[in-house]
């Protein structure tokens, strides 16, 4: 077994294991000067002095403003002369994900040229373009994507790390970009943190070595020349302590002692600054409750004075706006603390610029502080040679842009993949595998470059990608297939693990789906919690006697005891990036049976023995596998197949988790306003057109809030976060949501509260019925009641909604496992109140019931360029054997050009279309306002086939489509064709159905919200009958498939821009009677633009079967 790296942990780290002081201890002896390889140069200082003397106040402020490419134009750069700009994750030239290399270079050149044009701003200072190239040039299609940091840490190879940084610099410079926001030197103490994969290791000394290697690789050419045209400016980030927050909470609070802060979390800065890093990025997190962006002690006294850093400090994505008392557009405190450059995406850059100019003039920010910040920026620009640099110098001899994804670069990435793999289990020396065998390759990650690359890959979250978004890359299956085929074996891809002939062995590739930053925060390390789809696949293969090799894709160590028990061999592959063939290099021998590459990777973090073993550095219990563990082919497995699979509960789960307790608790932000327009609360009194918020004293000063609702339009108070919180532990512990409420006056309509997990994922419950006089009450609601809320992704911790006349006080909002004895527990919001069957059609006759349905007959095309004529012929609709059949047939059909209700309808105007079908409606015979509508149906497959179950308003009370609304209970297109779903597995067919609302203004000023339900392969909408339903209430509409609730849209998300909108109720347009429509369309804009495109004319006729329609109220 390889030597454990546990011994490499410095003694200084062990000092921190004794625990944390409740008060931050400032120790002058800790922070020693760092001797940077980039020394001060008198000639550069003279140039900076001379330029600084010529600059106006406005020119200086422009140097400390960094907007994002989506928020500025080239002319803005010409006018203001920003010191820098950036593209965030998922931002591209012209917002085009498929932007060519030339597009990147063109934008870089245009911005640089504009910054050097002094015709408007009066000075020529080159701008800098910064980007998050965190595992290769990961925003650019075709670039080499390296393993994420956690995998590179497993390799423990600083020399390789330097080469990777050099390649990243080359590919980044090839697009004209000067500056990379890397390396990340966080030490992740808690793997629940969503950025764990950005951390190299729990070992601060490895992080220190890697930081120096990355800085050298980015800023120095192989010959030792610094800042040539092939080099970039590096950024050591995020200063400081981001990996040590309580609970692994992204952007949370670090309460480490100062000794731990230095010995654990600052070593990467010692390494990076020693190597000459020229910029440091401030961290989102707090240290002992104070945001780092506003910490004069850490940014100025420690970093600049004690450590001697003479480069500049850049903020993170509007991080200055998180300082208490600050907003994105107004924050002098950040500069006064030591921030030199404001990273300010969104349109907040302009008012921030204006406020900074004013604040310097008024002395809020000292002129000397601004001059120091600008001096630091200019110093780095001179050192980096930006005043002389030509953007296209690096690519002048490579017109084919071969530096991007160059084969030598990909070979280095493939070697990094090999070194990153960690073998955790290898029963009976199953590995390495003979490639001449029949090998089944299964699992959702087998042929999915997006999943194996993780977050920060083409898009910020790494979602929405297909293999086509990684040209030149290889999936894990690609590599296995190529090598097995070359050796004479057979590699069979089946994500579901299906096979005709038994394989000799199965390689199952599975793991986490992509995420970035706070979106990856967890409250438990249990893998595939509550789903266990991958475990079921492993069990099925194991029961069939097929040896199983598990390849686990993840951004952190996770509790996988059940999966380990079902695996004969288990490999931690982390997030290997675009070169998946590196996995095959290690798993397979060559054709002669010789080992190609043995495992050399070792764990950069301990592997948990339970789902609740969180704290990497201070956990008293032994992990399943310790830091530095890793097998080679010669080693025997240390674990059997009898690992404990009991999930249990978190013994350390706090009895309560505050959302509002005297003040708003992290990570939540308090907003108030209308449903569609809200503002962040940043003062003791906030007035909006629909409501007023004031602080009030309940027990102590300002520990509660008074809400006065003042308009007919609903007002809304909400505690929200841009990142989701994971509340599953409280849900599983039968916890409660708790609120202290005092009602001072009651008003129009209900008083409602909600939790939400996204735009279309919320659940409202009525509080007004529980009001008792004007006394304070503690109201609790069991979390088990909130079945519409995904507790793994809570974006809104609490929302309160009311209309004119309501006035309430609120305090002490929290989760709790132990409600007080005085608490009043609310009844679960009723989801089964629709019990009275008010309308039905069981289709028991031999013809359509004319008392319930009418035909629509026309060749209009539905306004969507559909290719069918709707008829009332028995060829297109029949009732038999207790079922309705709507049949689409191929063959010319003739009918009126417009429907008979259209104002321009002329029965003499006809046209011919190539298909015929049927569309029926219940208008005037079945019209309902609210209730449950359910339809049991089996759907047809085929490219261009579009079955629909939907509703339209009977009276169009608010104007034409879609001002009066449309409710789509179920729509599906192109079922059975190759799936175009983001993250779809190879061979997966289209098996999604959609539920939607259309609303807003009359066309073309309409909008919509759509949700998808994805069927498992075993039961598809084509192969069997399924029940599609909505439950429609005044304040929300819920969608179901086979009683599985998959979407909710609340009244706060819809609106009508139709007739006299100022007088409309907040529930418009879905507060009027609607009728039901059943139809089967062929072609149209939606299906013809998706999947295989067009209409497949084979396989007709197509039939949509309906077993019944039932309406409950």
N, C-alpha and C positions, 0 to 999 in steps of 0.2 A: 504494500500500500504506500502511496506517496506520502512524504513527510507532511505532517499536519502544520498548517500555517498558524495555528493557534499560538505557538510559541513566538511567532513574529510580532505579536501585539506588544507594543511598547509598554514598559513599566508605567509610563505616564498615563496610559489609558487605564491601567489597573487602579490608579489613584482614584479615578472617577467612579469605581464600582462601590465605593463606600456610601454613596448617596448624594443627595442634593441639598445644599443650604437653601433655606427659604428666602434668603436675600442674596442678590447678586453680589459677589465679592470682587472688588476691583483691585487687581494685583499688578502693580507696576513692573514687577520682576518678570512676569510671564511674557510680555510682548516685547521681544528684543528686535533691534533693527535687522532688516533683511538686506543682505548684500546682493543687489540686482546685477545681472550680467549687462544690463543696459544702463550705462553710467551717464551722469550729467555731462553735457557737452556745452562748453561756454559759447561756441559760435551759434548753436541753436538757441540758447537763452537770449543772446543778443538779437537774433531774428524775431523771437517771440516778443521781446520788449519793444522793438521798433514797430512791429505790427500792432501790438496792443495799444500803443500811444496814438495810432491813427484811427482807431475804431470808435464809432459812436456807441451810445448806450444800446440802441436798437440792434446794431451789428453784433454786439457782445451777447445780448440775450439770445439772438438767433443761434449762436454757437452752442447754447445749452439746451436747445429744443430738438427733440428727436421724434418727428411724426412718422406715421406708417404709410406705405405706398398706396393703400386704399383710400387715404384721406387727404392726399395732396396731389397737385399736378406739377408738371415741369414749370409752369408759369409761377406757381407758388414758390418753388425753389428759386426762380429768378428774382422774384420780388423780395423774399425774406432772406435767402442765403442760409438755410438751416445748416448747422454744424454737422448733422448726420440725419439719416433716415433709416428705416428698417422695413423688412417684410416679416410679419409674424408667421407662425405656422399656418399653412393653408392659404397664404397670400402670394399671388403671382402677378406678373405683368399683365395688365388688362383683365385682371381677375380670371385668367385663363389657366386652368389646371394643366392644359396641354401646351402651354407656352414653349416655343422652340428656344434653343440656346441663343439664337440671334435676338429673340425678343428680350431676353434678360440683358444681353450686352447693349442693345439699343437703349433700354431704359437707363442702365448704368451710365452710358455715355451722355444721354440727354440730361440727366440730373447733374452729372459732374460739369458739363458745359454750362448749364444754367447757373450753377453755384459760382463758376469762375467769370460769369458775365456781370460786370459791375455797372451796367447801364441803369439798373433800377435800385439796387441796394447800396451801390457806391463802393463796393469792395470785392476783391477776388480772393476767396478762400475756398479751397476744395472741400466738398462735402465727403462724408464717409457713408457707405452702405453697410449696415449690420444685418446678420442673419443667424438663425439658430441651426447651424450645421452640426448637429449633436452626435450623429453617427453616420458620417459622410455628409455629402451635400444633399440632405434628405428632402428638401422641398422641390427638387428638380427631377422631372421624369428622365430616366435613363442614367442617372448618376449611380455611383457605387454606394450601396447601403451596407455599412459595417454592422456587426453585432452591437447591441446596446451595451452600455458601460458595464452592466452587471456581468455579462458574458466575457467582456474583455478583462474584467477583474479576475474571473475564474482562470484565465490564461496566465496571469502573473508574469507578463513579459513586457517590461518597459521599453526594450529596444523595438519590439513590434509596435508598441503604442506610438512611438515617435514616427515610425513609418506611416502608420495610419493617419496621424495628424498631418504629415507632409502631403499625402494623397488628398486628404480633405481640403487642404489649402490650395493645392493645384486645381482641383475641380471647381472650387469656389471662385478662385481668381479667373478661371476660364469663362465665368459668367459676368465678370466685371465687378465683383463684390470684394470689398477691402477688409472686412471685419467680421469675425466669427464670435458668437456668444458661446464659447467653450474654452476650457473644459469645465464641466460640472464636478465639483470636488466635495459634494455632500457625503457625509457618512450616515447612512440610513440606520438609525438605532431601532426602528420599529417597522417591520416589513408590511404593516398595514398601509403605510404611506404610499400614495399613488405614484410617487416618483422614485421608488426604490430602484427601479431598473436604471435610473440615471446615476446611481451610486456605484462606484467601482467595487467597494468592499467595506466591511466593518473594520478593517485594519487601517488606521490612519496613516501608517507609514507606507503602505502600498499606495494609498491615495496621494500621498506626498510625492512619491517617485513618479507616479503617472502624471500628476499635474505638471511637473517639470518636463517630462518627456513630451507632453502635448504642446506646451508652450514652445519648446525648442522646435518641434516639428512644424508648427505653424509659422513661426517668426524667423526661422533660420533655414537657409538652403543647405544642402548636404556639405558644401565646401566650407560652411561656417559663416558665410556672408549673411548679414542680418537685414531684413526688410528689403529684399530685392523685389522685382516686379512679380515674382512668383509667390511671395509671402503675404500673409495676412496679419492683422492685429488680432491677438487672442484676448479672451476675457475669462478670468477666473471667477466662478460664481457658485452659489449665491451667498454673499457675505452677510451673516455668518450664522450657522446653527440650524439651517433649514432641515437637516436630517434628524434633528433631535427634539422635535415638537412633541408635546403631550399627546399620547394616543396615535402618533403618526399622522396627525391632522395637518393636511397641506395648508400652508400659510398660517399655521397655528402658533402656539406659544412655547418657546423653549425655556425651561426653568433650570437648566444645568448651572452648576457653579461656574465661576469664571475659569477655574482650573480645567474643568471638563470641556468648557467651550474652547479653550486653547488646545489642550492635548488631543481631544477627539475631533473637533470640528474645524479647527484653524490650520491643521497641518498641510492641507492642500494649498492654502495661500502661502505658507512658508515656502513650499516647493515651487509653486507657480510664479510667485514674485521673485524668487531667487533666480529663476530661469529668464526673467525679464518681461513678464506679462505687463502690458501697458494699460489695461483696464480691468476694473473689478465691478461686478454687478451686485448691487444691494439686494438683499433677500426680502421676500414678502413677509417672512415670519417675524414674530416679536421675541424679545428676550426679556423675561420677567415682566411681561405685559406691555413693553414699549416697542413699537414698530421699529425695525432696523432702519427703514427709510428716514426715520426721524430721530435717530440716535446719534447725537453729537459725540458721545463718548466712544462708540464703536467706529463710526465713519471717520471722525476727525482725530480724536485723541489717540485711539488705538491704531487704526489703519495708516493714517497719514503721518502722525507725529511719532508714535512709538515704533512702528514698523518701517517708517521712512518711505512709504509708497508715494512716488511723485507723478504717477499717471493719473487717470481720471476715474471717478466713480459714476457709473451709469445706473439709473433706476431700472426696475423691472416694470412690465406692462401696467402703467398707471398705478404703480405701487405707492407713489407719493400720496395718491388720493385716499389711501387707507390710514394715513396718520390722523390721529384724533384732531378734529377741527379743520381738517383739510378736505378739499374736493379735487377732482381731476384737473379742473381748470384754475385752481387757486390754492397754492401751497408754498408760501415762503419758508415754512418750517423745514422743508426738505433741504433746500439750499443752505439754510443757516446751520443745519445739522452736518453738512458735508457732502451732500449730493451735488455732483457737477453737471450731469446731463439728465434731463427729464425725459424718460421714455413715455411719450404721450400719444398713443393711438386714439382713434376717434377724432371728431371735430373739436375736442377740447383743446387742441394745440393752439388755436388762435386766441381764445380768451386767456389761456395760460401765458402766452407771449405778452399780451397786453397788460396782464396783471403783474408780471415780473418787471416789466419796464416801469410801471407805476410804483411798485414796491421799492425798487432801487432808488427812484427819485425821492420817495417819501422817507427813505432811511430804514424801512422795515427790513430790507436786506442791505447790508453795508456794501458800498462800492468795492471795497477791498475783497469781500467774499466773492462777488461776481467776477472781479478781475482774476482772482485765484482760480476759479473754476474755468474761465476762458483760457488762462495761461496753461493749465493742465491739458486742455483739449488741443490747443495749438502746438504745445510741446510734442504731443504724441503724433500729430500730423506731420510735423517736420521730421521727427525721428523715423517715421514710417515712409518718408519720401513721397508723401501724397502731393506735395506741391509740384513735383517733377513727373510723377507717374502718369503713364499713358494706359488707359484702361484696357486696350486690346493688345498690349504688348505680349502678354502671355499666350495669346492665341493667333498671333499674326502668321505663324508658320504652320498652323493646323486648321485650314479652312473647313475640314470635315468635323471639327470640334471633337476630335478623337480623345481628348483628355477626359471628357465626360464618359464615365463608364469604360475607360480604357482597359484592355484585357489584363495588363499587368496590375492594374488597380484591383480588378475583380479577383485575380489570383491571390493577392494579398488578403482580400476579404475572405476568400475561401479558406486560406490557411488560418485566419483568425477564428473562423467557425470551428475548424478542427480542434484548435487549442482550447476553445471555450467550453466544449462539451464535458460534462461531469458524469461519470458512471456511478450510480448509486447502488445498483443491484445487478448481479449476473449469475443466476442460478445455473449450476451444471455447466458453467462456461459456455452458455448459449452463444454469446458474442465472442468473436466476430462471425458473421454469417457467410456461408458459401453462396456466391452470387449465381451459381449454376442451378440453384433450387427454384421451385415455384414459390414466389414471395407475394403474399397479399399485403398491399399497402392501404391502410384504412385510417379513418378519423378525419375530422373536419379540417385539421391543419396540414394534411398530407400534401395537398396541391393548392396551397393558399399562401402566396408570397406576402400578401398584406398581413395575414395573421402572424406569420413568422417574423415579420419586420416590426410589428408593434406600433405604438404611438410615435408621433413625430416622423411619420413616413408618408411623404407626398402631401398628406393633410395633417393638421395639428393632432387630432385624436387618432390618426392612422386608420380611420373608418372610411367607408365609401370607396374603397379601392378594389380593383380586380387584378389578376395577374398581368393584364395588358398595361397596367400603370407602372410596371417595372420592366420595361424593355431591356433585354440583355440579361435579366436575372434568371434564377432557376429556383423552382420550388423543391422541397425535399423529395417529393416523388420524381420530379424531373431527373434529379441526380441518381436516385436509385434505379429508375427505369433505364437510363443510359448505360450505367455500369453493369446491371444485370443482363441486359440485352447483349452487350458486347461480350459477356462471358458465356453466353449461350443459355442463360436461364430465362425465367418468365416473371415479369413484374405486373401484377394485376392491381389496378386502382379501383377501389370501391369504398368511398367515404363511410358508407353504412356497414361495411364489413361483410358484404354478401359475396358468395362465390358459387360456381357450378361444380368445380372439382376441388377437393380439399387441398389447401396450400400446405407446403412444408413448414412454413413459419409465417407469422403476421407481424408487420411493423405498424403500430397504431400511433399516429401523430395527433396529439390533442393538447388543449391548454387554454389559457386565458385569451379572451378577445381583446383587440387593441384598445388602449386608453392612454390618456396623458394627464399629468398633473392631478388635480383634485378629483377628476372623474374616476380615478383609480383607487381612491381611498376606500378601505374596507373596515368593518368592525370585527371580522373573524377571518382566519387564514384557511378556512375550509374551502377546498376547491369544488367548483360546480355546485355550490350550496343550493339545496332545494330542487336540483334538476337531475343530476347524476346520469345524464345521457351517455357520457363517455364511459362511465363505470359499467353501465348496462352492456355496452359493446364489448368491453374487456371480459365481462363475465360470460357472455355468449360464446366468444371465441375460446375461452378457457374451458368451458363445459364441453366444447366440441373437440377438445384434445389438441387444439392448435397452439404450439408454443407462441408466446406473445412477447414482443419487444416494445415497450412503451417509450415514446419520444415526447417529452413534456415541454411544451412551450409556455414560458411564463416570465413575468418581469420581477419575480421575487420567489423565495422559497415558500411553499404552501403545504398545508396538511393534506397529504394524499395517501394516508395509510390504506384505505380501501383499494385504491388503484394500485399501490405497491403490492398488496396481497394477490391481486389478479394478474400480476406481471411476472414473467420469468426473468426479464431484464428491464431495467429502468434507467433512462438517460435524461438528465436535466440539460435541455438544449437552450434554455433562456430565450432570447429573441435574436436569432442569428442573422437577420437582415436579408439582403437580396440574393446571396450566394448559398442557396440551400444544398447544393451538391456537396458542400463540405461535410454534411452529416453522413452522406453515403461513403465518403472517403474513410470514415472511421468505423462505421457499422459493418462494412463489407470487406472481405479479403479480395485479393485480385483473383483472376481466373485460375491461377495455379494453387490457390489456397494460402498464399503468403499475406501476412498482415500488411496493409497499406500504411496505416497510421494507428498507433495505440492511443488510448485516452491519456491526456496529460493534465486536464483541467481539474481544479479542486474548488470546493465550495468557498465563495467569497463571503458568505453569511451562513450562520448555523441553519440547519433544516429543522422545522418545528416537530416536536413529538405530539403536540395537541393543537387544536384549532385556536387556542387562546394563549399560546406561548409567543408573546409579542415582542418583548424587549430584548433585542439582540445582545446588548452589552451588559445588562444587569439582571438577566433572568436566572434565578437560583436553581431552577430545575434543569436537568440535562436535556439537551436537544436530541432528536433522533439521530442526526448526523452533525458532528461538530464542525466549526470553522476549519477549513483546510482539508476536509474529508474528500476522498475520491479514489475510486478503484482503477486499476489497470487490468488488462486481460489476464494477468498472472494471479490476480488477487481473488480470494473467495468472498462471496457475499457475507455481509455481517448481519443481515436481517433475513428472517424467513417469511412465510406466508401467513403468519398469525399475529400480525401487528394489531394493536387495539383499534377497533373501528368505532368505538363509542364516541359520539360527538360531544355529549355532555353540554354544560353551560359554562359561561365565563364566570368563574368564581370571583373575579375582580370587577365585575360589572357594577358600576356605581348605581346606588339606589335611585338617583335622579340625575337628569342631564338638563341643565338650564338653557332655555332659549331667550327668555327675558327675566332677569333677576336684578332689580334696581336699575339695570342698564341692559342694552342689547349685548348678548353674548356671542363670541366668535363661534362659527364663521358667518353669522347672519347679519344682514343689513335690513334696517327698517325703512319701508317705503309707504307712502300714503298717496291717495289721489283717486282718479276714476279708474274704471276697468282698463281703459286704453291709454291712459296717460298718468304716470306716477312720478313722484320725486322722492329722493332720499332725504330722510329726516336728519338734519344736522344742527338743529337749534331747539330751544325749549318750547317754542311756539312755531308751528308751521301751518299756514293757511293755503288751502287749494279751493278751486271753484265748487267742490262737492263736500268738503269736510275740513275740520280743524283738529289738529293734535296739539295738546298742551301737556307739559309735565305737571304732576301733582304729588303731594306728600301723603302717603298712607301711613307708614310706620316711621320712615326716616325721610330725609330730604330727597324729593324727586325719584321715588322708588316705584311710581306708577304713572300711567298715562291716561288722559281724558280724551275721548274721541267724540266729537260732535258732528253728526251727519246733517248737511244743510241743503241738500238738493234732491229733486225727484230722481235724478240719475244716481245710481248706486255709487257709494264711496267704498274704498277698499284700503285696509291696512294689511300689510304682509311682511313677514320676516323671511327673506329669501337669500339665496347664495348662488353665485355663478357655477359652483361645483356641487355635486350631490353629496349628501350624507347617508351613511349606511346605518339604518336603525333596526336591522334584523334581529340583533341580540335582544333589544327591548321587546320586539314583537314576539320572539320565541320564548321570552321569559314572562309572557302574559302581562306585559306592561301596559301603562295607561298614558294617555295624553291628559295633562292637567292645566287648568286655567282658573285664575281668580278673577271674578267678574262682579261688577256692581252696575246695575242699570239705573240710571238717573231719570230717564224718560224714554217712553216707547214711541215709535214713529210708524211711518208707512211700511208695509211689507214686513218680511221676516228679518230676523237677525241671524245671520248664518256664519259658520266657521268652516274652515277647510284645511286639509293638508294636500300637497301636490307633489308629483314626481315628474312634472313636465307640462307642456302646453295642453296636452290632451290626456293627462293622467292626474286626476284630482278627485276628491270626494268631499262634498259639502254636507254639513249636518246643522240642524236647526237648534239654536240656543234660546230663542225667545220663549219657547214653551216652558222652559225651566226657570224663568225669572220669578223671584219671590220678593216682592216689594222693592225697596231700595237698599237692601242690606248686601254686604259682600258675601259672595258664595264661592266655594271651590267646586268646580265642575270637572269631572273626569270622564274620559271615554276610553274603553278598552281598545288598544291598537288592533286587536283581532277583528274589530268591527270594520276597520277601514280596508276592506278587501279590494277596493279599486286603486289603492296606492301601493306602488312597488316600494317596499321599505328599504330596498337596496339603493334606491336613487331618489332620495327626498331633496328636492330643490326648494320647496316652500315649507318651512317648519310650521307656520301658522298663518292663516289669513282670516280676516273678519270683514264682513260685507253687510251694509245696511243702507237705508234711504232716509230721506228727510224726516227729522223729528227724533231719531234715536240719539241718545247721549249716554255713553257708558264709560266706566273706568275699568282698566285692565292692569293686572300685575301678575307676577309669579307664573310665567308660562314655562312649562317643562315637561319632560318625560319622567316617568317614575315607575318603579316596581312596587312601591309601597305607598298608595294614596293615604292621605290623612283620614282619621276616623270621622271627621266632619264633612268629608267630601261627598258630593252627590254624584253618583255614577249615572251617566246618561244611557238611555237605551240605544242599541245599535241602530244607525240609520236604516230604515226599512228598504229592502230591495225586493221584497216579495209582496208589495201592496197591490199589485195588479192581479187580482184574483177573479174578477168577474169577467167571464167570457161574453163579450158584447157583439162579436161578429166572427164568422168563420165560413170557410168553404173547404169541405173535405173531398170535393170532386168525386162524389159517389155516383153521379148520373152518367149520361152518355153524351151530353153536350154542355157547353159553357152556360152557367146560370146567368141569364140576362137580367135577373133582379139584383145581381151583385157586380156584374162586370159589363163593360162596353169595349168594343174594338176601336182601335185607332187605325185608320186606313189612309195611307199616303206614301209617297216616295220622297219625302222631304229630306231624309238623311239625318234627322235629329239635330240639325245644326252643327254636326260633327263630321260631315262628309262621309257618313256611313253609306254602305253600298247595297242596302236592302230596301225593298218596298215592303211595307207592312200591309197585310191583307186580312180578310175575315174568312179565308178559305179553310176548309178542313184539311187541306194539304199542309197548312202551316200551324194549325192548332186543333187538338182533339182531346176529348176527355174519355178515358176508359180505364177499367181495372182500378178505380179509385185514385187515379192520377191525372194531372194535367200535363200535356205534352206540347211545348212550343217548339216548332220544327223549322229550321232554316234550310232552304233548298237552293241549289245552284240552278240557274236558268233565268232568262230575262223575265222581268215583271214590269208592269206598267201601272202608274197611278198618278195622283195629283202631285204637283210640285210642292205645294204647301199644305199643312194640316188645316182642317176646316175652321179652326178657331183663330187662325192667323188673320190679321186685318187685311192683308192683301190676297186672301184666298180667292182663287178663280178656278172652278171645277173644270174649265176647258183647258187649263194649263197643266199638261202632263209631261212625264218623262219616263225613260226606261232605265232600270238598274239591273245588274247581273244576278241578284239574289232576291229571294222572298222570305219573309218570316212573319211573326205576329207580335203585337204589343197590345196588352189589355190594361184597363184601369178601372178603379172602383169609384171614380168621381161621381158625386151625387147619389151614390148607392152605398158608399162606405167612406165616410169622412170623419176623422177623429182629431181631437186636440188632447194630446197626452195619452199615455198608455203603453202597453207592451205589444209590439207587432212582431210575430214570429212566422217564419216560412220554412218548411222542410223541403229541401230541394237537392237534386243531383245535377251537376253542371256538365256541359260539353267541353271537350278539348279542341285545340287547333289554333294555329296562327291566324289572327284576325277575328277570332270568335269572342264575342263580348256579351255574356249574360248579365242581367241586372235585375235587382229587386230594390225599388226605390219609391220615394214619395215626393209629390209636388203640392203646393198650396191650392186649395180649392177655389178661393176667391181672390188671390193675388192682392192682398190688402195693402201691401207696401210698395207696389210697383212691379215692373216686369222682371224677368230673370236676371240676376239672382237676388234682387232686392227683397223679394218675398220668400226667399229661401228654397233649398232643396235638401232632402235627407236621403242619402244613399245607404240603405241597410246592407246591401252586398253588391259589389261589382267585381268582376274578374275578367282578365284579358289574357289570351294566349296560353291557357292552361295546357300543361303537358309538353310545352316547348322548352328548349334549354333556358334555364333561369337566367335573368339579368339582375337578380338580387345582389346587392352589395354583400360580399363575403360568401357568395354561393359556392358550394363545393362542385368540383368537376363532375359532370354527369347529372347534377341536380336539375330537376325539371321545375317549371313554373307551377307553384302550388300555393300562391298567395291569393287571398280575397281582401277586398278593401271596403272600409266604411268611411263615409265622408259627409261633411256639411258644405254646402255652397251658400254664400251670403254676401253682404256688402251692398254695393251699388248695382244699378242696372248695367248689363253688359255694355262696354268692356270694363267697367269699374268694379267688377265683382272679384271675390276672392274665395278661398276654400281651405279647409283643414281635412287631411286624410290620414287614416291609420291602416296598417296592414296586419293581417293575421296569417301566419305561415303554418300550413298543415305539416305534420310529421309525414314521412314517406309512407307509413303504414296505412294511413287513412287520408285519402286526398279528396278534394271536392269533386273529382271526376269519377272516382271508383265507388262512391257510396253516397247515400243521402246524409245531409247534415242540416242542422237547424240554425238558421240565421235570424237574429233578433235584435231589436232595439228596445230599450226602456226609456221613455221620453217623459221627462218632468219639466216643470216650468223653468228650473234653474240648470238643468243638465240633461244630456242625452248619453246613454251608455250603449255600447255595442257588445254583442255576444256571439260566439260560435259554439254550438252544443253546450250552452250554459257556461262556457268559459268567457269571463269578462276580459276583453282585451283593449278597450278604449273608453275614455270618457271625455266629453267636451262640455264645458260649463258655459253658462250665459255670459260670463265675463270675457269669453273668447269670441263670441259671435256678435254681430250687430247688423243693422239695416241702414243703408245709406239711401233708402228710397224716398217715398213721399214724406214731406214735412218732417225730416229726421229729428229736428229739435224737440218735437212733441212725442217721440216714440218711447215706449217703455224699454227698459234695459233688456227685456226678454225678447224683443222683436228681432227677427221676424218669426221665430219659432214659438209663437204664442197664438196661433190661429189654426183652424182645421186644415189638415192635409189628407190626401187620398193616396192609395197604393197603385203602383205600376209594376207589371211584370213584362219583360221583353227579352228578346234575343237578337242582338245586332250583329251584323257582319261588317268588318272594316271600321273605318273612322280614324280620326287623327291619333287617338291614344293607342289602340292596339297596333296600328300599322307602323308606328314609329318605334315600337318596342320589340325586344326579343329578336326574332328572325326577320322582322319588318314585313310589311305588306300583308296580303291575304293568301293563305295556302288553299288553292281551289280544289284540293283533293280531299277525300274522306267525307263528302257530303252524302246525305243530309246530316245536320247537327241538331241534337235534341236537348232541350232543357226540361227536366222532369220536375214537377211540383206535387208533393204529396198532400200538403195542406197549407192553408193560411188561417191564422188565428189572431184575434185582437182581444186583449184584456184591458180592463180599466178598473 
